[in-house]
Amino acid sequence: MFAVAISLLAPLASAQQAAVLRRPVEPVVAPVQAAEVDKDAVIQRLREKNRELSEENARLRARIDAMTALGGSEVRAYCASPSESRNTAGASESCGAYTCNATSGLCRDRCASSNDCDSSARCDIPSGVCVAVPRG
């Protein structure tokens, strides 16, 4: 009988130990003191940074304006029509007897076939010149 009592108490003892082991351990946290913030100094630093960024922004805008103005390094040509070349600065040029080259955006100055010439001209292949077709 004593053996039966011990066998019945053994699971109860291990359950109590498991309950003890499952309790969460509270972490020890040291108190944190808030740092003093000098609001006026922070505001002054932010104003100075804002001024620096505004000046940099103005310099960059001036560079972009210089690059995209007529004669600037970022002016790009494109074909406004099959017979007109235009650039991003606003200048344009009529291609005359030639067509506008869609790859470069510039007017052709030589022809390899009549496709390189305006509809009113044909290509003189040996000379590479667009020649006006007489109307008649």
N, CA, C and O of each residue as an XYZ file, in Angstrom:
544
protein
N       0.810     -1.165      0.000
C       0.000      0.000      0.000
C       0.867      1.247      0.000
O       0.559      2.243     -0.654
N       1.942      1.167      0.739
C       2.853      2.305      0.772
C       3.418      2.570     -0.614
O       3.585      3.726     -1.003
N       3.713      1.524     -1.358
C       4.241      1.660     -2.713
C       3.203      2.289     -3.617
O       3.545      3.070     -4.504
N       1.945      1.961     -3.406
C       0.873      2.533     -4.227
C       0.752      4.020     -3.937
O       0.556      4.810     -4.861
N       0.863      4.418     -2.687
C       0.756      5.829     -2.306
C       1.896      6.624     -2.916
O       1.685      7.744     -3.379
N       3.092      6.073     -2.924
C       4.252      6.768     -3.505
C       4.077      6.889     -5.006
O       4.391      7.928     -5.588
N       3.574      5.828     -5.642
C       3.389      5.890     -7.093
C       2.311      6.916     -7.462
O       2.365      7.502     -8.544
N       1.341      7.138     -6.582
C       0.313      8.145     -6.854
C       0.833      9.557     -6.594
O       0.407     10.500     -7.260
N       1.731      9.714     -5.651
C       2.260     11.034     -5.313
C       3.360     11.484     -6.282
O       3.577     12.686     -6.437
N       4.043     10.568     -6.923
C       5.159     10.915     -7.813
C       4.706     11.812     -8.962
O       5.359     12.824     -9.216
N       3.613     11.491     -9.676
C       3.184     12.406    -10.755
C       2.764     13.769    -10.218
O       2.958     14.781    -10.892
N       2.198     13.812     -9.029
C       1.785     15.074     -8.433
C       2.996     15.940     -8.129
O       2.940     17.153     -8.330
N       4.066     15.368     -7.662
C       5.284     16.113     -7.343
C       5.920     16.669     -8.607
O       6.374     17.813     -8.615
N       5.959     15.875     -9.681
C       6.571     16.368    -10.920
C       5.710     17.461    -11.539
O       6.254     18.367    -12.171
N       4.382     17.415    -11.384
C       3.501     18.460    -11.897
C       3.739     19.762    -11.146
O       3.702     20.838    -11.742
N       3.983     19.670     -9.838
C       4.261     20.874     -9.053
C       5.593     21.490     -9.475
O       5.718     22.713     -9.541
N       6.579     20.657     -9.757
C       7.873     21.173    -10.208
C       7.721     21.857    -11.570
O       8.321     22.904    -11.813
N       6.917     21.261    -12.454
C       6.712     21.843    -13.779
C       6.042     23.207    -13.644
O       6.380     24.145    -14.366
N       5.086     23.313    -12.715
C       4.414     24.590    -12.514
C       5.399     25.628    -12.009
O       5.313     26.795    -12.394
N       6.305     25.239    -11.180
C       7.305     26.159    -10.653
C       8.243     26.601    -11.767
O       8.627     27.769    -11.820
N       8.615     25.696    -12.648
C       9.545     26.021    -13.721
C       8.908     26.911    -14.788
O       9.632     27.597    -15.510
N       7.610     26.923    -14.910
C       6.951     27.676    -15.967
C       6.700     29.136    -15.604
O       6.323     29.923    -16.472
N       6.893     29.505    -14.378
C       6.648     30.894    -14.011
C       7.666     31.792    -14.708
O       8.860     31.495    -14.693
N       7.213     32.881    -15.317
C       8.149     33.770    -16.017
C       9.043     34.506    -15.035
O       8.646     34.839    -13.919
N      10.229     34.740    -15.479
C      11.194     35.471    -14.668
C      11.100     36.938    -15.060
O      11.199     37.274    -16.240
N      10.914     37.788    -14.105
C      10.819     39.222    -14.364
C      12.225     39.772    -14.593
O      13.105     39.581    -13.753
N      12.448     40.456    -15.726
C      13.776     41.021    -15.967
C      14.025     42.213    -15.053
O      13.105     42.945    -14.688
N      15.259     42.381    -14.705
C      15.647     43.511    -13.868
C      16.005     44.657    -14.805
O      16.918     44.540    -15.623
N      15.289     45.753    -14.681
C      15.513     46.905    -15.551
C      15.980     48.061    -14.694
O      15.345     48.437    -13.709
N      17.117     48.618    -15.102
C      17.628     49.774    -14.377
C      16.818     50.999    -14.792
O      16.443     51.109    -15.959
N      16.546     51.894    -13.900
C      15.786     53.092    -14.257
C      16.583     53.949    -15.251
O      17.793     54.130    -15.111
N      15.873     54.469    -16.254
C      16.508     55.293    -17.280
C      16.121     56.738    -17.035
O      14.949     57.060    -16.840
N      17.120     57.598    -17.046
C      16.833     59.006    -16.854
C      16.776     59.684    -18.217
O      17.627     59.429    -19.070
N      15.804     60.525    -18.427
C      15.643     61.224    -19.703
C      16.752     62.251    -19.868
O      17.148     62.924    -18.916
N      17.247     62.356    -21.104
C      18.298     63.328    -21.392
C      17.668     64.703    -21.575
O      16.568     64.838    -22.112
N      18.374     65.696    -21.125
C      17.918     67.067    -21.315
C      18.170     67.461    -22.762
O      19.264     67.232    -23.279
N      17.186     68.045    -23.420
C      17.307     68.464    -24.811
C      17.232     69.982    -24.863
O      16.299     70.596    -24.346
N      18.243     70.575    -25.502
C      18.254     72.023    -25.689
C      17.471     72.319    -26.958
O      18.015     72.263    -28.061
N      16.200     72.633    -26.799
C      15.312     72.823    -27.946
C      15.790     73.953    -28.848
O      15.729     73.836    -30.072
N      16.257     75.030    -28.265
C      16.715     76.167    -29.071
C      17.909     75.784    -29.937
O      18.002     76.211    -31.088
N      18.816     74.988    -29.400
C      19.983     74.556    -30.180
C      19.563     73.628    -31.315
O      20.098     73.713    -32.421
N      18.619     72.753    -31.049
C      18.129     71.843    -32.092
C      17.456     72.642    -33.203
O      17.696     72.388    -34.383
N      16.626     73.594    -32.835
C      15.947     74.431    -33.833
C      16.969     75.201    -34.658
O      16.832     75.299    -35.877
N      17.991     75.747    -34.007
C      19.027     76.499    -34.723
C      19.770     75.603    -35.712
O      20.030     76.013    -36.843
N      20.116     74.374    -35.290
C      20.804     73.438    -36.199
C      19.915     73.089    -37.390
O      20.397     73.017    -38.520
N      18.634     72.873    -37.150
C      17.710     72.544    -38.237
C      17.545     73.714    -39.203
O      17.461     73.509    -40.414
N      17.497     74.934    -38.681
C      17.407     76.110    -39.563
C      18.659     76.240    -40.425
O      18.568     76.547    -41.614
N      19.810     76.009    -39.838
C      21.071     76.076    -40.586
C      21.107     75.004    -41.675
O      21.511     75.283    -42.804
N      20.690     73.793    -41.346
C      20.654     72.705    -42.335
C      19.673     73.046    -43.458
O      19.960     72.796    -44.629
N      18.532     73.609    -43.113
C      17.543     74.010    -44.110
C      18.123     75.075    -45.043
O      17.907     75.015    -46.253
N      18.856     76.048    -44.494
C      19.482     77.088    -45.311
C      20.501     76.477    -46.266
O      20.535     76.833    -47.444
N      21.336     75.557    -45.769
C      22.340     74.893    -46.611
C      21.674     74.117    -47.747
O      22.125     74.180    -48.891
N      20.604     73.389    -47.434
C      19.903     72.614    -48.464
C      19.236     73.525    -49.494
O      19.208     73.200    -50.680
N      18.706     74.652    -49.054
C      18.097     75.605    -49.993
C      19.142     76.166    -50.948
O      18.878     76.310    -52.142
N      20.332     76.484    -50.430
C      21.412     76.987    -51.284
C      21.859     75.922    -52.280
O      22.087     76.224    -53.452
N      21.984     74.678    -51.822
C      22.375     73.589    -52.722
C      21.312     73.379    -53.801
O      21.642     73.158    -54.966
N      20.059     73.448    -53.417
C      18.962     73.301    -54.372
C      19.042     74.395    -55.440
O      18.863     74.107    -56.623
N      19.305     75.631    -55.049
C      19.416     76.739    -56.006
C      20.592     76.517    -56.956
O      20.470     76.770    -58.155
N      21.741     76.043    -56.432
C      22.909     75.762    -57.295
C      22.583     74.670    -58.303
O      22.941     74.787    -59.475
N      21.910     73.611    -57.867
C      21.572     72.512    -58.773
C      20.570     72.955    -59.834
O      20.678     72.550    -60.991
N      19.606     73.775    -59.456
C      18.652     74.292    -60.446
C      19.369     75.146    -61.491
O      19.049     75.075    -62.677
N      20.330     75.945    -61.056
C      21.089     76.778    -61.997
C      21.881     75.900    -62.968
O      21.962     76.212    -64.156
N      22.462     74.809    -62.474
C      23.197     73.885    -63.358
C      22.268     73.252    -64.379
O      22.617     73.151    -65.555
N      21.093     72.826    -63.944
C      20.125     72.215    -64.868
C      19.700     73.233    -65.918
O      19.620     72.909    -67.103
N      19.428     74.465    -65.486
C      19.035     75.505    -66.441
C      20.135     75.745    -67.469
O      19.848     75.909    -68.654
N      21.393     75.770    -67.027
C      22.513     75.989    -67.944
C      22.670     74.828    -68.919
O      23.003     75.044    -70.084
N      22.437     73.612    -68.465
C      22.600     72.445    -69.342
C      21.479     72.337    -70.364
O      21.701     71.851    -71.473
N      20.288     72.779    -70.011
C      19.154     72.592    -70.915
C      18.848     73.826    -71.754
O      17.942     73.788    -72.586
N      19.576     74.915    -71.557
C      19.380     76.115    -72.375
C      20.023     75.910    -73.741
O      20.816     74.988    -73.933
N      19.677     76.770    -74.679
C      20.244     76.715    -76.018
C      21.768     76.734    -75.919
O      22.347     77.644    -75.326
N      22.404     75.735    -76.496
C      23.860     75.610    -76.421
C      24.342     74.820    -75.220
O      25.540     74.568    -75.090
N      23.437     74.427    -74.344
C      23.815     73.657    -73.162
C      24.133     72.217    -73.510
O      23.796     71.743    -74.596
N      24.781     71.522    -72.588
C      25.239     70.151    -72.858
C      24.114     69.123    -72.849
O      24.316     68.007    -73.327
N      22.948     69.454    -72.328
C      21.849     68.489    -72.266
C      20.726     68.800    -73.253
O      19.627     68.259    -73.131
N      20.994     69.665    -74.228
C      19.984     69.957    -75.243
C      19.922     68.768    -76.185
O      20.950     68.334    -76.704
N      18.739     68.243    -76.408
C      18.541     67.062    -77.250
C      17.674     67.415    -78.454
O      16.714     68.178    -78.346
N      18.035     66.843    -79.604
C      17.264     67.057    -80.829
C      16.240     65.942    -80.995
O      16.437     64.821    -80.525
N      15.148     66.269    -81.669
C      14.126     65.275    -82.001
C      13.407     65.736    -83.266
O      13.480     66.906    -83.640
N      12.722     64.819    -83.911
C      11.977     65.139    -85.128
C      10.573     65.598    -84.742
O       9.763     64.811    -84.251
N      10.296     66.883    -84.970
C       8.958     67.409    -84.696
C       7.988     66.933    -85.772
O       6.794     66.781    -85.513
N       8.500     66.697    -86.979
C       7.728     66.150    -88.098
C       8.742     65.482    -89.025
O       9.944     65.600    -88.786
N       8.304     64.793    -90.062
C       9.269     64.156    -90.968
C      10.204     65.151    -91.666
O      11.251     64.759    -92.182
N       9.830     66.435    -91.682
C      10.664     67.418    -92.378
C      11.165     68.539    -91.465
O      11.620     69.573    -91.954
N      11.085     68.344    -90.129
C      11.531     69.388    -89.200
C      12.241     68.784    -87.997
O      11.745     67.852    -87.364
N      13.418     69.337    -87.693
C      14.178     68.959    -86.507
C      13.978     70.047    -85.458
O      13.984     71.236    -85.778
N      13.802     69.633    -84.202
C      13.617     70.587    -83.110
C      14.453     70.104    -81.936
O      14.750     68.914    -81.835
N      14.836     71.018    -81.046
C      15.574     70.584    -79.860
C      14.849     71.007    -78.592
O      13.897     71.787    -78.627
N      15.320     70.477    -77.481
C      14.648     70.699    -76.198
C      14.782     72.135    -75.711
O      14.080     72.536    -74.782
N      15.672     72.918    -76.323
C      15.774     74.333    -75.970
C      14.772     75.172    -76.759
O      14.614     76.363    -76.488
N      14.085     74.553    -77.746
C      13.048     75.248    -78.488
C      13.420     75.644    -79.905
O      12.551     76.080    -80.659
N      14.683     75.507    -80.294
C      15.095     75.863    -81.654
C      14.604     74.796    -82.631
O      14.495     73.622    -82.277
N      14.307     75.219    -83.872
C      13.863     74.261    -84.883
C      14.515     74.579    -86.220
O      15.005     75.686    -86.443
N      14.511     73.590    -87.104
C      15.120     73.732    -88.424
C      14.307     72.920    -89.423
O      13.941     71.774    -89.159
N      14.031     73.527    -90.571
C      13.371     72.806    -91.655
C      14.425     71.960    -92.357
O      15.551     72.412    -92.566
N      14.070     70.760    -92.712
C      15.035     69.853    -93.342
C      15.120     70.040    -94.861
O      15.926     69.374    -95.511
N      14.318     70.919    -95.432
C      14.372     71.177    -96.874
C      14.003     69.939    -97.669
O      12.948     69.344    -97.447
N      14.878     69.545    -98.604
C      14.611     68.394    -99.473
C      14.858     67.065    -98.762
O      14.511     66.010    -99.290
N      15.455     67.105    -97.569
C      15.788     65.890    -96.821
C      14.735     65.608    -95.750
O      13.878     66.448    -95.476
N      14.803     64.432    -95.155
C      13.915     64.087    -94.038
C      14.689     64.193    -92.732
O      15.918     64.263    -92.721
N      13.956     64.202    -91.654
C      14.562     64.220    -90.323
C      14.949     62.789    -89.956
O      14.163     61.859    -90.134
N      16.159     62.626    -89.444
C      16.652     61.314    -89.027
C      16.090     61.013    -87.634
O      16.461     61.666    -86.659
N      15.208     60.036    -87.545
C      14.540     59.718    -86.273
C      15.517     59.238    -85.204
O      15.229     59.360    -84.014
N      16.657     58.699    -85.601
C      17.635     58.212    -84.627
C      18.350     59.361    -83.925
O      18.493     59.350    -82.702
N      18.796     60.344    -84.688
C      19.544     61.461    -84.103
C      18.664     62.670    -83.807
O      19.010     63.503    -82.970
N      17.523     62.768    -84.495
C      16.675     63.943    -84.342
C      17.127     65.108    -85.203
O      16.540     66.188    -85.132
N      18.153     64.914    -86.010
C      18.698     65.970    -86.867
C      18.266     65.762    -88.310
O      17.908     64.653    -88.709
N      18.304     66.843    -89.093
C      17.996     66.730    -90.522
C      19.131     65.988    -91.216
O      20.304     66.199    -90.907
N      18.779     65.133    -92.138
C      19.802     64.444    -92.932
C      20.481     65.469    -93.836
O      19.876     66.472    -94.214
N      21.754     65.208    -94.180
C      22.445     66.078    -95.129
C      22.956     65.292    -96.335
O      23.592     65.847    -97.231
N      22.668     64.005    -96.342
C      22.993     63.126    -97.474
C      21.882     62.089    -97.580
O      21.140     61.861    -96.626
N      21.776     61.468    -98.741
C      20.765     60.422    -98.898
C      21.405     59.157    -99.455
O      22.367     59.209   -100.221
N      20.851     58.034    -99.054
C      21.271     56.735    -99.589
C      20.149     56.136   -100.422
O      20.375     55.234   -101.229
N      18.941     56.644   -100.221
C      17.780     56.225   -101.020
C      16.782     57.374   -101.003
O      16.951     58.339   -100.258
N      15.760     57.271   -101.811
C      14.744     58.332   -101.859
C      13.949     58.423   -100.565
O      13.276     59.426   -100.329
N      14.011     57.395    -99.719
C      13.358     57.453    -98.405
C      13.991     58.521    -97.515
O      13.357     59.001    -96.576
N      15.241     58.894    -97.807
C      15.935     59.920    -97.035
C      15.574     61.323    -97.506
O      15.995     62.311    -96.903
N      14.795     61.414    -98.585
C      14.416     62.703    -99.167
C      12.952     63.010    -98.889
O      12.143     62.111    -98.660
N      12.630     64.299    -98.916
C      11.251     64.755    -98.800
C      10.443     64.197    -99.972
O      11.019     63.783   -100.979
N       9.136     64.182    -99.850
C       8.291     63.613   -100.912
C       8.403     64.390   -102.226
O       8.032     63.873   -103.280
N       8.907     65.621   -102.177
C       9.048     66.422   -103.396
C      10.419     66.248   -104.051
O      10.746     66.951   -105.007
N      11.226     65.303   -103.531
C      12.576     65.108   -104.076
C      12.874     63.625   -104.215
O      12.185     62.774   -103.654
N      13.920     63.342   -104.979
C      14.406     61.961   -105.108
C      15.900     61.980   -104.838
O      16.548     63.022   -104.942
N      16.437     60.828   -104.492
C      17.856     60.742   -104.159
C      18.676     60.444   -105.415
O      18.410     59.472   -106.122
N      19.670     61.286   -105.684
C      20.669     60.991   -106.709
C      21.733     60.179   -105.974
O      22.633     60.744   -105.352
N      21.626     58.851   -106.048
C      22.441     57.952   -105.229
C      23.939     58.170   -105.432
O      24.658     58.214   -104.434
N      24.464     58.310   -106.660
C      25.914     58.496   -106.794
C      26.440     59.712   -106.027
O      27.526     59.655   -105.450
N      25.682     60.806   -106.018
C      26.166     62.009   -105.324
C      25.652     62.102   -103.888
O      26.178     62.891   -103.104
N      24.621     61.302   -103.520
C      24.051     61.344   -102.174
C      23.275     62.615   -101.903
O      23.152     63.039   -100.754
N      22.740     63.237   -102.975
C      22.030     64.506   -102.844
C      20.559     64.312   -103.208
O      20.233     63.630   -104.179
N      19.672     64.925   -102.410
C      18.245     64.923   -102.739
C      18.011     66.006   -103.791
O      18.360     67.169   -103.590
N      17.420     65.608   -104.903
C      17.181     66.514   -106.028
C      15.676     66.691   -106.180
O      14.919     65.721   -106.168
N      15.251     67.958   -106.324
C      13.823     68.248   -106.482
C      13.297     67.597   -107.749
O      13.948     67.629   -108.793
N      12.127     67.014   -107.650
C      11.470     66.383   -108.802
C      10.657     67.471   -109.501
O       9.838     68.137   -108.867
N      10.882     67.660   -110.835
C      10.109     68.687   -111.536
C       8.626     68.324   -111.553
O       8.255     67.175   -111.794
N       7.804     69.306   -111.297
C       6.351     69.080   -111.315
C       5.846     69.402   -112.709
O       6.246     70.401   -113.307
N       5.026     68.610   -113.193
C       4.604     68.905   -114.543
C       3.443     68.182   -114.936
O       2.971     68.336   -116.062
